[in-house]
Amino acid sequence: MKLTQYSDLGLRLLMYLAMHHGESVTIQEVSVRFAVSKNHLVKISHQLTKSGLIESIRGRNGGVRLATSPASISVEEALLATEDNFDLVECFSENNHCVITDVCKLSGVLDEAREAFFGVLRQVTLADLVRSKKTLERTLMPLPRKSTVKFYPQPTGSARKSAK
């Protein structure tokens, strides 16, 4: 089994928001810090907003933030919000055409393994994933420095006359 890049980025976005719980974070910031596509993160954040895991804040100081505490969001919940399905083999899907489905023991074994997989993820929360917040923060790409724009005051009154 392999998770999609979509889910991978979704988990990273959620982890970043967990690290900055209570704050509004821009998608641009997350994109820079993880060195990933902003467009992908916009789509993912939209999906996570629809699922209720994050909130979108509009306006000048807008961005996204977790809808609840990091301790209340399991990794299982995050994956279920970003993956379409976990059909490991054809017989798990509605379009099953496998001729041995009725007598095959493989589907039972794989279903049991899938349940064990989700059982572990059900016990791990976003808070668990970001316990080493300082270490994670140090490994992220640095935010670019904001360029400093200097404004020079316009000469006024007598200063304007002497400048001519």
C-alpha positions in Angstrom: 0.0 0.0 0.0 1.2 3.5 -0.8 -0.4 6.7 0.2 -0.9 9.4 -2.5 1.2 12.5 -2.5 -2.1 14.3 -1.8 -2.5 12.5 1.6 1.2 13.0 2.3 1.0 16.7 1.8 -2.3 16.8 3.7 -0.7 15.1 6.7 2.2 17.6 6.6 -0.2 20.5 6.4 -2.1 19.2 9.4 1.1 18.7 11.3 2.3 22.2 10.6 -1.1 23.6 11.8 -0.8 21.4 14.9 2.6 23.0 15.5 1.0 26.4 15.2 -2.2 25.5 17.0 -4.4 28.5 17.7 -2.7 30.6 15.0 -3.8 31.4 11.5 -1.2 30.2 8.9 -1.1 31.0 5.2 -0.9 28.4 2.6 2.0 30.4 1.1 4.0 30.0 4.4 3.4 26.2 4.5 4.4 25.9 0.8 7.7 27.7 1.4 8.5 25.9 4.7 7.9 22.4 3.1 9.2 23.4 -0.4 6.1 22.1 -2.1 3.5 23.4 -4.6 1.2 26.1 -3.3 -1.4 25.1 -5.8 -1.4 21.5 -4.4 -1.7 22.8 -0.9 -4.7 25.1 -1.8 -6.6 22.0 -3.1 -5.7 20.0 -0.1 -6.7 22.7 2.3 -10.0 23.1 0.6 -10.6 19.3 1.0 -9.6 19.4 4.7 -11.9 22.4 5.2 -14.8 20.5 3.6 -14.0 17.6 5.9 -14.1 19.9 9.0 -10.5 19.3 10.1 -9.4 22.8 9.4 -11.0 26.2 9.1 -10.4 28.9 6.5 -10.1 32.5 7.8 -10.7 35.2 5.2 -9.4 38.7 5.3 -6.1 40.6 5.7 -4.8 38.3 8.4 -6.5 35.2 7.0 -5.2 31.7 6.5 -6.0 28.3 7.8 -6.0 26.7 11.2 -7.1 23.5 12.9 -10.8 23.4 13.6 -10.2 21.5 16.9 -7.3 20.6 19.1 -4.4 18.5 17.7 -5.1 15.9 20.3 -8.6 15.3 19.0 -7.6 14.6 15.4 -6.3 11.1 14.7 -4.0 10.2 11.8 -6.8 7.8 10.6 -9.2 10.7 10.4 -6.8 12.8 8.4 -6.1 9.9 5.9 -9.8 9.2 5.5 -10.3 12.9 4.6 -7.7 12.8 1.9 -7.7 9.3 0.4 -10.4 8.1 -2.0 -10.3 4.5 -0.9 -8.2 1.8 0.6 -9.2 -1.0 -1.7 -6.0 -3.1 -1.6 -7.2 -5.6 -4.1 -10.0 -5.8 -6.7 -12.4 -7.8 -4.6 -12.6 -4.9 -2.1 -14.2 -2.7 -4.7 -17.7 -2.5 -6.1 -16.3 -3.4 -9.5 -15.1 -6.8 -8.5 -14.7 -9.2 -11.3 -12.4 -11.7 -9.7 -13.6 -15.2 -10.3 -12.2 -16.7 -7.1 -13.7 -14.2 -4.7 -16.1 -16.6 -3.1 -13.4 -19.1 -2.1 -10.3 -16.9 -1.8 -8.7 -16.4 1.6 -6.5 -13.5 0.5 -9.2 -10.9 0.9 -9.8 -11.8 4.5 -6.1 -11.6 5.3 -5.7 -8.3 3.6 -8.9 -6.9 5.2 -7.5 -7.9 8.6 -4.2 -6.2 7.8 -6.0 -3.1 6.7 -8.0 -3.0 10.0 -4.7 -3.4 11.9 -3.2 -0.5 9.9 -6.2 1.7 10.8 -6.2 0.5 14.4 -2.7 1.9 14.9 -3.5 5.2 13.1 -6.6 5.6 15.2 -4.5 5.7 18.3 -2.1 8.4 17.0 -3.1 12.0 17.0 -1.6 15.1 15.4 -0.4 16.1 18.9 1.6 12.9 19.1 3.2 13.7 15.7 4.4 17.1 16.7 5.7 16.4 20.2 9.2 17.3 19.1 8.0 20.7 17.8 11.4 22.4 18.1 13.2 19.7 16.2 10.5 19.8 13.4 10.6 23.6 13.3 14.4 23.6 12.8 14.3 21.1 9.9 11.8 23.1 7.9 12.9 25.5 5.2 13.4 29.0 6.5 10.9 31.7 5.6 12.4 34.2 3.3 13.2 37.5 4.8 10.7 40.2 4.1 12.3 42.8 1.9 12.7 46.1 3.6 11.2 49.0 1.8 12.5 52.4 2.9 10.3 55.4 2.6 11.9 58.7 2.6 9.8 61.6 3.8 8.9 64.2 1.2 10.4 67.6 1.9 7.8 69.9 3.4 7.4 73.7 3.4 10.7 75.5 3.6 12.7 72.3 3.1 11.0 71.8 -0.3 12.0 75.4 -1.3 15.6 74.9 -0.3 15.9 71.6 -2.2 15.1 73.4 -5.4 
